[in-house]
Amino acid sequence: MKNFRFFNIVVGWITFLTAAVVYILTIEPTASFWDCGEFIASAYRLEVGHPPGAPFFMILGRFFTLFSGSPANAARMVNILSALASAFTILFLFWTITHFVRKIVIKADKDYNLGNIITIIGSGLVGALAYTFSDTFWFSAAEAEVYATSSLFTAVVFWAILKWENECDKKYSNRWIILIAYLIGLSIGVHLLNLLAIPAIVFVYYFKKYPVTKKGVFYALVISGVLLGSIMYILIPGIVKVASWFDLLFVNGFGLPFNSGAIFYVAVLIALIVWGIKYTERNGKIVFNTIILGVTVILIGYSSYAMIVIRSSADPPMDQNNPDNVFDLLYYLNREQYGDRPLIYGHTFDAPMVDNKQTKPVYIKKDGRYVVADYKIEVEYDKRFTTLFPRMYSPDQSHVNEYKKWTNLTGDEIPVNTGRGQAEKRIKPSFGDNLAFFFKYQVGHMYLRYFMWNFSGRQNDIQGHGNVLKGNWISGISFIDDARLGDQSQVPEHLKNNPARNKYYMLPLILGLIGLLFHYKKHKYDFIIVLMLYILTGLAIVVYLNQYPLQPRERDYAFAGSFYAFSIWLGLGVAGLIDALSKKVPKVVSAVLVTAVTLVLVPGIMASENWDDHDRSGRYTARDLAYNYLNSCEENAILFTNGDNDTFPLWYAQEVEGIRTDIKVCNLSYLRAAWYIDQMSRKSYESDPLPFSLTHEKYHKGNRDILPIYDRIGQAVDVKDVMDFIASDDPKTKIKSPFVANETLNYIPTKTFKLDINADDIIEKGIVGEKYRERIVDEMEWSFGQRYLYKDGLMLLDMLATNNWERPIYWAMTVSSSKYFNLQKYFKVDGLTYQLVPVESGSERFYSGEVDSEVMYDNIMNKFRWGGIEENDIYFDEDNIRMFSNLRSSFGR
């Protein structure tokens, strides 16, 4: 027994060190694309990131950045946080596997012989190292995202319940339950994925404490569902929701300051908890005492969200949703800006909208009170187009086309009155159609494909939407791959040589399936526990996410928990092979042989195949592209961006490394939100506020969110006059709302706008050089070309009317043309940006704007950085290639 404990601990830590060294060697030395730049910036300066936030991750990240030495190394330190969290996940996976294998092979102390010890340790080593080198987990381990830390919490809470299982009959065994509750509370401040381990934890408790019956299993399922639902839908939002009731009473009823009611509520809650703990302890109510302690430590962990409110109250440069009060915090926690999707019952993609119903009030702060600024709108759809388990719900035409591609749509045609005396036929997908899309796309393409990437092989790193040449799984076994994807010998060379073309020959999958069957045969209850973890972190997420087609990026990171669970079975597969072989050869020989062979054939092959496309060392592309965007702009510029990859790296560059902080980076997709307009209206570092004339009262939530455009004047109108008209609260400047009954709203009385230009003024302010004097127009004239103008377009109009060319205005090249607002004929290309100038550009096929050759040459040859693309041994995935293609396009012009 002592020998086993020694080897279990030592080999576990060796596994940890192996993973830690691998991950630290392969991390990206700076920010990566997608959310990483935002997470690093929020950690480094303790700012407020996108909903629902990750405050505990932010605190951990801030701690790691304290050891960075300089701002340029801050990103590396947050990446090391992910690397170490991932390595600790591997450590706890090793100990989890050895726990399950030990329960199978050790029945009494006499069974701790050398053969069995090698079997247990070998199983843990192979399973843990296989997960170490798996595609999805390794990817998350090398960047500053929350998923590595989230995986650690899942691994620790699952390991902790197994430790409780070993000590459940001891006096203080409930300490493990309290620890689990505390870790769950902390994990809320990282990612909610960790809560999905709760059903498996409940079943460990049930199988250990109660006789197993069908009724008992049912009750355990119900209890686990209630616990999971209670934390997700009652405790997390409920604590803040009740706080909002108190705050509304204290502020509006008693005239006290904002958040006073919330503070009183927290004080009362603490007092009740203390009383409950003392009462149950005094009266020997052990179960109730444990429950109260469990809820208490969950709340202590959850209290990391206080950091969000505290930092938001300081109005930092990045303050998403501005959750400085309980109402905005509740909006932030519920991710309401992202909208809803139907899950169990709801509308299908062709469903006509019947009504917009006003539901809950939306409160804003005004004159020391909370006032109702708007009401949340709930869309009511034609009930004839609603169905059970709606998987095909997005009305976006590109999504509808994909629905038809993935299914043989056999739905019913239903006549719909268009309101103009005509009827049209619309399609309602059948329940079978929805199931077909669920199994073919949501399960098959968006889960099983990722599963096979990790345990069979990956075709390449090009995002796939069903194309046989892009992003599929492969095996490396010719007849299997040829049958699924066509003759692989005919694949183009550049795809054959893609670094992410990884072949495992299905060996990890086969070993995992052997372990699954072995586990079921040898210990059904433990098999059910791992199965619960696998289903809840895999297929249950598929159902919950209800993803529409054409996702903007691959989503395999969401399912890392299920790959973790399968890796447990992969480790058990080693024990299964040893068990079979030991019937013919001595146990020690079979254990050594199987462990050595599987170590080479599974984690060995996975490491060899995956290293080249998971090694990000030496890659600075995201940071340097951000540098290039910013340095394509003149001093004190305004730069419009739109997506994650042209915004978050720029935030990182400014907030962390202090690059070009004179530029105001404005994300147009956020500019529809009042909180973001407020943020843009404040000075940050050397960047002045955006030149808005509209006050908060004019654009707050629910006010001027959408403006119909009616051409009542019939000619171009100066933007300043248009803004005066829009800003007016005179009833004559409003019309009946076409969206909500009995309401009026502002509108725009012209579809064409103009802006008078003074050429001398333009040249004096340096907007364009003297060489453009003859081409400067007397007035700029344009039309938005749409029926409605949203708040982002309204604020752009306001800027054009107010800026008076005091600050140069740019669009990042990656911004969608739909966000140019038909101003592209006045674009000048200076590098990776389009500058708005009062000069009509010459038309150029496939491109917007006219190139300023002198400025472009100077930027590209003298200012731009290349992020490592000049090195031959740096790996560039699809995101990097796509983003750097803009540089190639600039060179070509």
N, C-alpha and C positions, 0 to 999 in steps of 0.2 A: 504493500500500500504506500509506504513512504517513498519507495523508488518510483512508483507511478506518479505521485504528486510532484516529485522533483523533476521528472522528465516532462510532465505536463506543463509545469510552470516555465522551465528553461526553453523547451522547444516552442512554446507559445510566444515567448519574448523574442526568440530567434526569428520566428515568422513575422512578428511585428517589425523587427529591425530590417528584415528583407524588404517588406512592403514600404517602410518609411524611406529607405535608401532609394528604392526604385522610383517612388513618387517624387521625392525631392529632386532627384536627378532629372526628372522629365517635366517638372512644372514649367509653366510659362513664366518668364521673369518679370512680366508686367501684366497689365490688364488684358483680358481676352475680350472677344466680342460678346454680344447679347448682354445679359444683366450684370456681368462681372464688373465692368467699370463703375456702374452705379453702386454695387455693393461695397467696392473698395472705397469709393468716395464717402459713402454713408458711414462706413466704419472709421475711416481716418479722421473725419471731422464730426462724427456723431450727428449726421443729418438724417432726414426722414425720407426713406426710399419708397418704392411703389407698394400699394396695398397688397396683402394685409400686413406688410412689414415683417422684419426679422430682428427684433431688438436684441435678443440674447446673442445672436450671431454677430450683430453690430458691436456689442460689448466685447465679445471674444476677439473680433477682428481688431478693435481699437487697442486691446491689450497687446496683441501681436505686433501692431505697428509701432508700439513704443520701443521696440528693439530694432527698428529699421535703420536708424542712424541718419538717414536723409529721406526726404519725400520720394525720391526716385526709387527707393527700395521698399516703400510701403506696400506696393502691390505684391512684391515677392513674398513679404511676410504674411499677407493674408492668404496667398496661395499656399504657403507652408502650413498655415492653419488647416486648410483642406487636406493637404498631404498627410499631416499627422492624424487628423480625425479619421481619415480613411485607413491609415495603418492601424489605429486602435480598433477600428471596425473589424479588420482582419484578425486581430488578436482575440476579440470576443467571439468571432466566428469559429476560430480554432477551438476555443474552450467549449463552445456550444456543440460542435461536432463530437469532440471527445466525450462530452457528457452523454450524448445519445448512444454512442458506440459502447461506452463503458457499461451502460444499463443492459445492453444486449449480451456482451461477452463475459461480464463479471457477475456471477451469481453469489459468490462467497469469497472471503479473503484468500482462500487457497487458489483462486483463479487468477491472482495477480502474478502470473508467470511471464517469462520473457516474451513468449509468442503473443500473448494477449496484449501486453503493454505495447509491443511494436505495432500490433493491429490498431489499437486505439490511437496512438500517436501518429502513425502513418496515415490513418484516415483523416485526422484533423489537418495534417500537413498538406496533403494533396488537395482536400476540399478548400482550405483557406488560400493556398497559393493559386488555385484555379480561379477563385474569385478575385484575387489580387490582380491577375493579368487579364481579367474579362474586359470586354470592350467598353461597356457602359460605365462600370465602376471606375476603371482607370481614367476615363475621360473626365469624370467629375472630380477625381482626386487631384487633378493637375490645374485646377482653376478656382477662382474665388467665388464659388456659388454655394448656396445653402445645402445642396444635396449631399455633399460629403459629411457635413456635420449632422445632418438629419439621419443619414445612415448609421452614424455612430450611436445616436440616441436609440434607434430601433434595435441595434445589436446589443446595447447595454441593458435595456429593459427586458429583452428576451432572455439574455444570460442571467439577469438578476432573478427572474422567476424560477429559473432552473436551480439557482443557488438556494432559493427558498424551498424548492422541492426537496433538496438534500437535507434541509434543516427544519422541515415543517413541524416536527414533533418536539423541537426544542423550545425552551421557555420564551426566548426573544426572537423567534423566527419571523414575527410580523414586522420586524424592522426592515426586512427586504420588501414587503408590500409598501411600507411608507416610502422607502427609497424609490421604488418604481413610480409611485404617485408623484413624488418630487421631480423625478426625471421627466415624467410626462408633462408636468407644469412648465418646466424649463424648455422642453421641446416645442411647446406652443410658440415660443419666441424664436423658433428657427423655422419649422415647417409642420403643418398638420399631418403630414404623412405618417408621423410616428404613432399617432393615435390608432392606426390600423393594426398595431400589435396587440391591442386590448383583447379581442376575441381569443387569440392563442393563449394569452395570459390567463384568462378566465378558465379555459379548458385545462390548463396545467393544474390550477387550483381545484377544479371539480374532480378530475381524475385522481388526485391525491387525497382528497378529503371525503369523498362520497362514493358509495357503491354505484357502479355504472349501470344505468337503465335507459331505455328509450325516452322515458319521460324526463329523466334527469338530463340527458343530452339536450332535449328540447328546451328545458328550463335554462340550461347553460347558454344555449344560443340566444334565447330571449334576453337574459341578463347581460350578456356581452353586447348585444345590440342596443339595449337601454343605456348601458354605461357609455358606449361610443357615441350614441346620439345625444345623451345628456351633456357630455363634455363639449361636443361640436356645436350643438344647436341651442343649448340652454345655458351652460356655465360660461362659455367664452363670450357670446354676445349678451347673455342675460345679466351678468355682473355690470356691464356698462349700460345696458338698457335701464335697469333699475336706478343706476346712478343718474341717468338723464332725467328720470322722473323727479328725483330729489333736487337736482340742480334747477330744473324748471320751476319747482315750487319755491326754492330759496331765492332765486334771482328775480323771477316775475312776481312771486307772491310776497316775499319779505324784503325785496329791494336790496339784497346782499350781492357781493361781487360774483362774477363768473367762477364756476368750479367750487363755490362754497358748499353747495348742496352735496356735490360729489365727495368732498372731504369729510363732511358730516356722516354721509352714508358709509364711507370706508371705516370711520371711527366706530360707528355702531356695529358694523360687520365684525370688526376685530374684537369688540367687547363681547358679542354673542358667541364668537368662536372660543374665546378664552373661558367664558362661563360654561360652554358645552363640554370642553375638554376637562375642566375641573369637576363638573357634575358627574360625568360618566366615569371618571377615574375614582371619585370618592364613593360611588355607588357600585363599583365593580362591573360596570356594563362594558365589557371588553370589546364586543363587536361594534357597538355604537362609538366607543372611544376611538377605535381604529378607523372607522368611517370618517369621523370628524377630523382626525389627524390627517387622513388621506386627502380630504377636500382642502384642508388648510395648507398643506405643502404644495398641492397643485396651484392654489391661489398665490402662494409665495413665489413659485416659479413663474406663474403667469404675470406677476407684478413687474416683470421686465418691461412690459408695455408702458409703465409709467415714464420710462425713458422717452418714448415717442411723444407723449404729451409735453413733457418738460422741454425737450429740444424744439418741438414745434412752436412752443410759446416764445422761444428766442428768435423766431423768424429767420432760420438759417437760409442760405442761398438755395439749397435743395430742400423743399418742404412740401412733399407731395400730399395733396388733400388738406394740408394745414389742419391736422387733427389736434388743435390746442384746447378743445372742449369736448365734453362727453358726446354731444350729438355728432360732431364731425369724426370723433374717434369710432363711434358705432358704424358710421358710413364707411370708414376706412377698414375696419375689421371685417365687415360684410362684403367687401370688394364690390360695392354697388356700382362703381364706375364701369365695370366690365359687363354689366347686364346679367340677365338670367337665361337659362336654357331649360327646356322641359326634360324631365327625367322619367317619371312613371306614367304620366298621362299628360297629353298636351297637343299642340297644333302640329301640322305638317307643313312642308315648304310652300304649298300653293294656297294656303288658307287665307281668305280675305279677312281684313280687320273690320270688325263690326263697330267697336267703340273704344275710346280711350277713357278709362275710369280713373278718377282721382282717388287716391288711397291715403297713405300716411302723410302728415304735414312735414315739410322741410323747414327746419329752423335755422335762422342766421342770427348773429349778434348785431344789435343795432341800438345805440343810445343806452347802453347799460342793461339791455333786456334781450330776451330771445323772442324774435318775431317770426311769424309764418311767412316765408318768402314764396313758397310754392308747395305743390303737392306731388307726391310720387305718382307716376302714371302707370297704370296696369292695362296693357292692351288686351282687349277681348276679341277672340277670333270666332269665326263661324263654326258652330259646334259640329256641323256636318264634316268638318275637316280635322277634327280631333280624334286621337286614337290612343290606345294603350301602347306603352313602350315606344314613344316616338323617337326614332333615330334619324329621320330625314326631315329636319325642321327648318334649315336655313333657307331663306328666300333668295339669297344671292345667286344670280344666274350661273356663275361659274361653279358654284356648289351643286346647283340643280343638274347641270350637265354631268358632273361627277357621280351624282346619285344614279343617273341613268346609265352611266358607264359601268358602275359596280353592280348594278342589279338589272334584271329583266323586268322593268317596271310594269306591273300588271294591275295597277290601281284602277279605281272607278273614275269615270268622268262625271263631274257634277256641274249642272248649270248654275251660273252666278250672275246676278243682276249687277251690271257695272254702274248703275245709277244714271245712265244716259238713255234709258229706254231700250237698251240692248242687253243681250245675255251672251256670256261666253262660257265655254266649258273649261273647267279646271280639274287637275288630277289630284285625287286623294290616294296616296300610296296605301296599299293593303298592309295588314299586320304581317303578312308573309314577306312583303317588300322590305319592311322595317327590319325584320329578323335577318333577311338576306344581307342587308347593308351592315347590320351589326356583326354578323359572323364573317362576312367577306372583308369588310374594310376595318371596322373598329377592333375586332378580335384578330382577324387574320393579318391585315396589313399593319395595324397600329399597335399590336401586341406580339403576336406569334413571330412576326418578322424580326422584331427586336430581340425576342427570346432566342431565336435561332442565330442571330448575329453573335450572341454571347456564347452559345454552346455548339454551334455547327460551323459557322463561317460567315463572312460578309463579302458581298460582291465588290463594293467600292463605297466611297464617301460622298457620292452624289445623291442629293435628296431625291427619293423616289416617290412617284404618285401612281405607281402601277406599271410603269415602263419596264420592259424586260431587261434593259441595259443599266438601270439606275437603282441603286440602293437596296437590292434584294438580298436575301440570304442565300448562301451557297454551302456546299459540303466539301468540295474538293474531290468528290467521287464523280467521275465523268458521267456515268449512265443516269445518276440521279439529277445532276445539274442540267444535262442535255434534255432530259424529259421535261423539266420545268421551264427552262429558260432558253432552249434552243441549243444548237451546236456551239459549245464553248470554244472550240478551236477557231471559230470564225469571229470571235470577239476582237474588235480593233486593238492594236498594240497599246495605245495610250490607256485603254481601260484594263488590259491585262497587267500593265505595269503600275496601275494605281496603288499607292502604298497601303491603302485600306482594303485591298483585296486579300483577305485573310482566310486561310483554309485550315480547319481543325479536323477535317475528315469525320465529323460527327462524334469524335471520341469523347468529348466532355458530355455530350447529350446521352450517349450510350451508357457511360459510367453513371450519370445521374439517374437514368431510368433503372439501371440495375440496383442502385441504392434505394430508389423509391420502392421497388418491389421487395427488396430485402427488408426494408424498414416495416412495410406493411405485414410481411410474413412473421417477423420476429417480435414486433412491438406495436400492435395496432393503435394503442392509445397515443403513443408518441408520434406515430405517423399522422394521426388526425390533427395533432397540435401543429406540426410542421405544415400540413395541408392547409389548415386555417390561415397560417401566416402567409403561405403562398397565394391562396385565393384572395385574401383581403388586400394584399399589396400588388395584386396583378389584375385578375378579371374584375374584381369589385371596382377598381379604379377605372377600368375601361367603361363600365356601366355608368359610373358617376360623372366622368368627364364628358361623355356623349359628344365626342369630337366630330366636327364637321370636316369634310375633305379639304385638301390643299392647305394643310397646316403650314404656317410660315417657317417652321423648322422641324427637324426630327424630335420626337418626344420620348425617346427611350429612357431618359433620366427619371421619368415619373415612375417607372416600374422596377427600379433598382432593388427594391425590397423583395420582390418576388424572385429575382435572380439570386439574391442572397439566400432565400429559402431553398431554392433548387440546389444551390451549392452545398447545403447541408446534406442533401441526398447524394450529391456527387461524392462527398467525403464518405458517406455510408456505403457507396458503391465499392470502395476499396475494401471495406470490411466484408461485404458480400462476396467479392472475388476471393478473398483470403479464406472465408468460410468454406467456399466450394472447393478450393484447391487443397485445403488442409485435410480433406478426406483422402487424398492420395499421397501427399508428402507431409513431412513434419510441419507443425504449426509455425515454428520459428523460420524455417526455410520459406514456406509459402508467404509469410508476412513480409519478410525482407524482399523477396522476389516481386510480389505484387506492388508493394510500396515503391520500389525502385522503378519498375516498369511504368506504372501509372504516373509517377512523378515526372518522368521524361515525356511520356506520350500525351499527357493532358496539360498541366501547367507549363511544362517545358515547351511544347509546341505553341501554346497560346502566347507565351512570352516572346518567343522567336518571331511569330507572325505579327504580333501587335506592337512591338517596340517602335518600329519606324513611323507608324501613324499615330502614336501616342506620345512621342517625344517632342515636346514643345520648347525645349531649351534653346535659347538663342533667337526666339521669335518675338519681335517687338512690333508686329504689324498694326495691331489695334491702336497702340499709343502713337505710333508714327503717322498713321493715317489721320488721327485726330489732330496731330501737330500740323499736318499738311492742310487740312481743312481750315484750321484757324489762321495759318499763315498765307492762305489764299485771300485773306481779307485785309482791308486797310484798317488803320487805327480807329478805335471806338466804333467799330462796325456792329451791325445787327445781322446775325446769321440764323436763317430759318433751317430747321431740320425737321424730320418727321418720324423716322423709325428708330428702333433700338440701336442699330449698329452705326447710325450716323449721329446719335445723341449721347449715349452712355459713355463711349470712349472720350468724347469731348468734355463731358462733365468730369471724368476722371482727370484728363489733362489739366483742366483749369483748377479743380478743387484740390487735387493732390500735388501735382507737380508745378502748379502755378504758371502754366503756359498760356499766354495771351489772355490774361484776365480782364483786359480792356474790352473784350468782345462780349456782347450779350447773345448767348446761344438761346434761341427760342424754338421750342418744339411745337409745331403747328397742330399736332393731334391733341396736345394738352391745352392749346390756347382757347379751346371751347369751354374751359372750366374757369369759373370766377376765381378760385383759389390760385390758379396759375397766373391769371392776369394780375392779381394782387402781387404775386411774387415777381413778375416781370416789371412791375411798377416800382420796385425798390432797387436802390443801388446795391451792387454786389462787387466787392473788391474795387477795381478801377473802372468797372463798367457802370455807366449811368443808367437810370431807369428808361424803359421804353417810352417814347413820346406819345402817350395817350391823353386825349382830352376828356374822354368819358370817365366819370367818377364811379366808385364802387356801387353807388346807389343805382346807377344806370345799367350795370351789367351783372349784378349779383345773381345768384342761383335762381332760375325761374324768370329772369327778366331779360328780354331780347335774346333768348337762346336761339331762336330761328326767326328770320325775317323774310316774308314772301316778297318777291320782286314783281311789281306790276308796272308796265311801261305806260304811265298816264301822262307823261310829258312829251314823249315822242322825239326827244333829242338828248344829246349828251349834257350832263349836269356836272358842275364843278363838285369835286369830292367834299370840299368844305361845306357847301350848301347841303349836300346829301347828309353829311354828319349832323349838321344843325337840325335837319328834319327828323333824323332817326333819334336824336337825343331829346327831342321835344316830348313832353308829357301831355300836350294839348290833345284832347279827344279827336280833333280834326286830323291829326297825323296818324290815327289808328284805324284799323279795320276789324271786322268780326273775325275771330280766330277760325281757320278751317280745320283745326285739330281738336279743340275742346269747346263744347257748347257753352254759350252765355259768357264768353270771354272775348276781350279785344287784345290786339297786339300791334306793335309797331310794324311798319313795312317800308319798302324802298320804292319810290314812285318812278324810277327810271331803270332801264337795263343797261344804259351806256354812261360811262363816267369820263370826266376829263380833269386834267391837272395842268394849269398854266405853267410855262417854263420860261425862265430868264437865263439866256445863254451865258452872259457875263457872270451871273451869280453861280451857275453850275461849274464853270471853269475855275472861278476864284476859290470855291470850296473843295476843289480837287476831285470832284465826282468823275470827270473825264478830263483828258488833256487837251491842249490847244488844237491838236491835230483833228479833233472831232468837232470843232466849232461849227463848221459849215453843215454838219449833219444833225446838230441838235434841233429837235422839233420845237415849234412854238407852243404846242400843247400835246400832252399825252392823252390818248383816247383809247378806251378799251371797254369790253363788255365781259361780265363773268360767264355768260353762256349757260346759266342755270336758273331754275325757277325760285330757288330759296337760297338765302345766305345764312350760314351758321355763324356762331360767335367768332370763330377764327378769322373768317373773311371780314366780319364787321371790324375786328380790331386791326386787321391789316389796312382797311379803308381809313380807320382813325389815324394810324401811323402815317399813311401817305398824305393825309390832310394836315397833319400836325408837324411832321418831321422837318418840312421845309428844306430838305436836302442837307440838313446839318450832320446827319450820320449816314454813311453808306449802308445800303441794304443788300443782303446776299441770300441766295438759296443754295443749300448743299446740292451737289449734282445728283445725289441719291434720292432726293425728294421726288415723289410721284408728280407727274405733269398735272394731275388733277388739283394739286396744291399750288400751281403757278398762278391760278386765278386769271388766266388768259393774258398775263403780262409778259409772256416769253418773247414777244417781238421786241421788247426793250431790254433783253438780257445781253450782257457782255461776259465772255468767259475769261476768267483770270487764273485758272488752275483747276481746283476741284469745286469751284463755286461759280454760280451765275450772279453777276452784279446787276442790279436794276439801275439803268441809266436812261436819260431822255434822248436816246438815239435809237432809231429803228435798225434792227440787225438785218443783215442779208440772210436769205433763206439758205439752209444747208440741209440736205437730205439726212434724215434719221437723228439730227441733232438740233438742240435749241441754242439760241444765242450766237453771237459773233465773237470770234477769238480776238483778244487783244494780244497780238503775237509777242510784243516786247515784255509785257507783264507776265504772260504765260511762260515765256522762255526763262525769265529771271527766276520765277517761282520753281519751275521744274529743275533747272540746272543748278541753282544756287541755294535754294531754301529747303526744298523737300528732303525728307528722310525716307528710307526705304524699308525699314523694319526687318531687315535680314533677307529680303528677296534676292539680294545680290549674292548670297551664299548658296552654293549648290546643295548643301546637306541639310537645309532647313525644310521641315515638312509644312506644306500649306494645304489646309483642307478646303472644302468648297466655299465656306464663308470667307476665308481669306482671299481665295482666287476671285470670288465675285466682287468683293470690295475693292481689290486692287485692279480689277478690270477697268475701273474708272480712271486710274492713272494711265493705263494703256490707251484708253479712249482719248485722254488728253494729249498723250504723245502723238497719236494718230492725227489729231487735228492741227 
